[in-house]
């Protein structure tokens, strides 16, 4: 379930990158694709809203990334 936060941030970002590749004269394609990305992002956020536990007082939907700088060197 930790992928929810990443998808909420990544879907609009990658959708906008794909929109940059669509030619300007295809107005309908631009509109429909941007609507599609917005709807998918909205559905993911609604799914996240249903998973929210109001009775919990701790952090929810947290992602932890472990990065050891010295392994890269």
TAWOCOR-V234621 format. One record per residue. N is the residue number from 1. BURIAL is I if it has 16 or more other ideal C-beta (glycine too) atoms within 10 Angstrom, else O. Layout:
N;BURIAL / N;BURIAL
//
This chain:
1;O / 2;O / 3;O / 4;O / 5;O / 6;O / 7;I / 8;O / 9;O / 10;O / 11;I / 12;O / 13;O / 14;O / 15;I / 16;O / 17;O / 18;O / 19;O / 20;O / 21;O / 22;O / 23;O / 24;O / 25;O / 26;O / 27;O / 28;O / 29;O / 30;O / 31;O / 32;O / 33;O / 34;I / 35;O / 36;O / 37;I / 38;O / 39;O / 40;O / 41;I / 42;O / 43;O / 44;I / 45;O / 46;O / 47;O / 48;I / 49;O / 50;O / 51;O / 52;O / 53;O / 54;O / 55;O / 56;O / 57;O / 58;O / 59;O / 60;O / 61;O / 62;O / 63;O / 64;O / 65;O / 66;O / 67;O / 68;O / 69;O / 70;O / 71;O / 72;O / 73;O
//
